[in-house]
Amino acid sequence: MDQGGAPPVFSATAELDGDQLRVRVAGEVDMATADTMYQTVLREPVRHVTLDLRAVTFFDSAAIHAVVRLAQRFPGTLTVLPSRQVRRVLEISGLGEQDWLPPV
């Protein structure tokens, strides 16, 4: 069995519950996919957003920019659930102490 295969497939799925939206993102979030993640969040008019990034395997500067834009759009009502890799990238970027990022 080939362990080297293709990179994980990107996906962003939204679940709406009243005025709460949960967007689950998996795979690589990069220049090619960050806007799709961003637009998935904006599809529904909601007040509270949980961005579940626990299945994200790669997160670059375009992904960081998309999350920062979401934090500006949903001040005080965005929660980001990071994978280990995402948390590390956010910490390196100086964003590890944001109110939208739960403590470890």
C-alpha positions as CSV (number, residue, x, y, z in Angstrom):
1,M,0.0,0.0,0.0
2,D,1.4,3.4,-1.0
3,Q,1.8,5.6,2.0
4,G,3.1,8.6,0.0
5,G,-0.1,9.2,-1.9
6,A,-1.8,12.4,-2.8
7,P,-2.1,15.2,-0.2
8,P,-5.3,15.2,1.9
9,V,-8.2,16.5,-0.1
10,F,-9.5,20.0,1.0
11,S,-13.0,20.2,2.2
12,A,-15.1,22.8,4.0
13,T,-18.6,21.9,5.2
14,A,-21.1,24.1,7.0
15,E,-23.7,23.1,9.6
16,L,-26.2,25.7,10.5
17,D,-28.0,25.6,13.9
18,G,-30.2,28.7,14.4
19,D,-27.8,31.7,14.4
20,Q,-24.8,29.4,15.0
21,L,-22.6,28.1,12.2
22,R,-20.0,25.4,12.4
23,V,-17.6,25.1,9.5
24,R,-15.5,22.0,9.5
25,V,-12.3,22.3,7.4
26,A,-10.1,19.4,6.5
27,G,-6.9,19.0,4.4
28,E,-4.6,21.8,3.3
29,V,-5.7,25.4,3.6
30,D,-3.4,27.5,1.3
31,M,-3.6,30.1,-1.4
32,A,-5.8,27.8,-3.5
33,T,-8.3,26.9,-0.8
34,A,-8.3,29.7,1.8
35,D,-10.9,31.8,0.0
36,T,-13.2,28.8,-0.3
37,M,-13.0,28.4,3.5
38,Y,-13.7,32.1,4.0
39,Q,-16.7,32.1,1.6
40,T,-18.1,28.9,3.2
41,V,-18.4,30.9,6.5
42,L,-20.1,33.9,4.7
43,R,-22.8,31.9,2.9
44,E,-25.2,32.1,5.8
45,P,-26.2,35.2,7.8
46,V,-25.2,34.2,11.3
47,R,-24.0,35.7,14.6
48,H,-21.7,33.0,16.0
49,V,-19.2,31.0,14.0
50,T,-17.1,28.1,15.0
51,L,-14.3,27.3,12.6
52,D,-13.2,23.8,13.2
53,L,-9.7,23.3,11.8
54,R,-8.8,20.2,13.8
55,A,-8.5,18.1,10.6
56,V,-6.3,20.7,8.8
57,T,-2.9,19.4,7.9
58,F,-1.3,22.5,6.3
59,F,-2.0,26.2,7.0
60,D,-0.2,29.0,5.2
61,S,-0.2,32.8,5.1
62,A,-3.3,32.9,2.9
63,A,-5.1,30.8,5.5
64,I,-4.0,33.1,8.3
65,H,-5.3,36.1,6.4
66,A,-8.7,34.4,5.9
67,V,-9.0,33.7,9.6
68,V,-8.0,37.2,10.5
69,R,-10.6,38.6,8.1
70,L,-13.2,36.3,9.7
71,A,-12.2,37.6,13.2
72,Q,-12.7,41.1,12.0
73,R,-16.1,40.3,10.4
74,F,-17.3,38.4,13.5
75,P,-15.7,40.3,16.5
76,G,-16.2,38.4,19.7
77,T,-18.4,35.7,18.1
78,L,-15.7,33.6,16.3
79,T,-14.2,30.5,17.8
80,V,-11.3,28.7,16.0
81,L,-10.6,25.1,17.0
82,P,-7.1,24.5,15.7
83,S,-5.2,21.3,14.8
84,R,-1.8,21.1,16.3
85,Q,-0.2,22.4,13.1
86,V,-2.7,25.3,12.8
87,R,-2.0,26.3,16.4
88,R,1.7,26.3,15.8
89,V,1.4,28.4,12.7
90,L,-0.8,30.9,14.6
91,E,1.6,31.1,17.5
92,I,4.6,31.6,15.2
93,S,2.6,34.4,13.5
94,G,2.0,36.1,16.8
95,L,-1.7,35.2,16.9
96,G,-1.6,32.6,19.6
97,E,-3.3,34.8,22.2
98,Q,-6.3,36.0,20.2
99,D,-9.7,35.8,22.0
100,W,-11.0,33.6,19.1
101,L,-8.4,30.9,19.9
102,P,-9.2,28.9,23.0
103,P,-6.3,28.3,25.3
104,V,-4.5,25.0,25.2
